[in-house]
Structure formats: C-alpha cells, structure tokens
Amino acid sequence: MLIKQFVTQLPELTLWLDLPVAEGMKRANKRSAADRFEQQATEFFTWVHTGFSQLASEYPERIQRIDASGSTDDVSARIWQTVIDRFDIK
C-alpha cells in the first residue's frame, strides 16, 4: 500500500463518509463555488469512491463506512455511534 511509504502508523479508525457521487457533487455545488478539486469530472469521483470502497473491504476493522445521506444530525449520530461502538465507550 502506497501510504505505508509515508505513514509509519495508520490510525486505529478511519471514517469514510459514503455518499453516491452525484449526491456528493450536488452538495458540494450548493456549499460554495467549486474549487480545483471539486471541478474534476464525475469519472474522477467515481474512481475515488471505488478506491475507498475497496479499501474499506480490505480493512474492515480500521475503515468504517458511514452512510452520509440524510441530514447533518443524522450523519453526526451515525458517526458518534460508530466511535462509541468501536472504542466501547459507555
């Protein structure tokens, strides 16, 4: 894995906020003017999404998929529940 050339220790938990590409692009466009990254073609974001999906499948203990659809409160609740479950916080 390429990242291991630059990072000596990977995090215990990586949260992947997963959203269909089209919905993510629509949200980004509502937020502000597109920056250089957000101006990429849909194919680029599909490629990135596929990469995250593959990594999450390969490292399910470390990379947790969070459904990023819904309201900010919904997504926030999912994030906190994942953290609580992962670190056995009571």
C-alpha positions as CSV (number, residue, x, y, z in Angstrom):
1,M,0.0,0.0,0.0
2,L,1.4,3.3,-1.1
3,I,0.5,5.2,2.1
4,K,2.9,3.0,4.1
5,Q,5.8,4.7,2.4
6,F,4.8,8.0,4.0
7,V,3.0,7.0,7.2
8,T,4.6,4.8,9.8
9,Q,1.5,4.1,11.8
10,L,-2.0,4.0,10.4
11,P,-4.9,5.3,12.6
12,E,-7.0,2.9,14.6
13,L,-10.1,4.1,12.9
14,T,-10.8,5.9,9.6
15,L,-14.4,7.1,9.0
16,W,-15.4,7.0,5.4
17,L,-18.4,9.3,4.8
18,D,-20.0,7.5,1.9
19,L,-22.4,9.2,-0.4
20,P,-23.3,8.4,-4.0
21,V,-21.1,10.5,-6.3
22,A,-23.9,12.5,-7.9
23,E,-25.4,13.4,-4.5
24,G,-21.9,14.4,-3.2
25,M,-21.3,16.7,-6.2
26,K,-24.8,18.3,-5.7
27,R,-24.0,19.0,-2.1
28,A,-20.6,20.4,-2.9
29,N,-22.1,22.7,-5.6
30,K,-24.6,24.1,-3.0
31,R,-21.9,24.8,-0.5
32,S,-19.8,27.2,-2.4
33,A,-18.1,27.8,-5.7
34,A,-16.3,24.7,-6.9
35,D,-12.6,24.6,-6.0
36,R,-9.9,22.9,-8.2
37,F,-10.6,19.5,-6.6
38,E,-14.4,19.8,-7.0
39,Q,-14.0,20.8,-10.7
40,Q,-12.9,17.3,-11.6
41,A,-15.1,15.1,-13.8
42,T,-17.6,12.7,-12.5
43,E,-15.3,9.8,-13.6
44,F,-12.6,11.0,-11.1
45,F,-15.0,10.9,-8.2
46,T,-16.4,7.5,-9.2
47,W,-12.8,6.3,-9.3
48,V,-12.1,7.7,-5.8
49,H,-15.3,6.2,-4.5
50,T,-14.4,2.8,-5.8
51,G,-11.0,3.1,-4.2
52,F,-12.5,3.9,-0.8
53,S,-14.9,1.0,-1.2
54,Q,-12.1,-1.4,-2.0
55,L,-10.0,-0.2,1.0
56,A,-13.0,-0.5,3.4
57,S,-13.5,-4.1,2.2
58,E,-9.8,-4.9,2.7
59,Y,-9.5,-3.3,6.1
60,P,-13.0,-3.5,7.7
61,E,-11.6,-3.2,11.3
62,R,-9.9,0.1,10.5
63,I,-12.1,1.7,7.9
64,Q,-15.7,2.1,8.8
65,R,-18.2,3.2,6.2
66,I,-20.7,5.9,7.4
67,D,-23.8,6.4,5.4
68,A,-23.6,10.2,4.7
69,S,-27.1,10.5,3.3
70,G,-29.6,12.5,5.3
71,S,-29.4,15.5,7.5
72,T,-26.3,16.7,9.3
73,D,-27.8,15.5,12.6
74,D,-28.4,12.0,11.1
75,V,-24.9,11.7,9.8
76,S,-23.5,13.1,13.1
77,A,-25.4,10.5,15.1
78,R,-24.1,7.7,12.8
79,I,-20.5,9.0,13.3
80,W,-20.8,9.1,17.1
81,Q,-22.4,5.7,17.3
82,T,-19.6,4.2,15.2
83,V,-17.0,5.8,17.5
84,I,-18.8,4.7,20.7
85,D,-19.1,1.1,19.4
86,R,-15.5,0.9,18.1
87,F,-13.9,2.2,21.3
88,D,-16.5,0.6,23.7
89,I,-17.4,4.0,25.2
90,K,-20.2,3.8,27.7
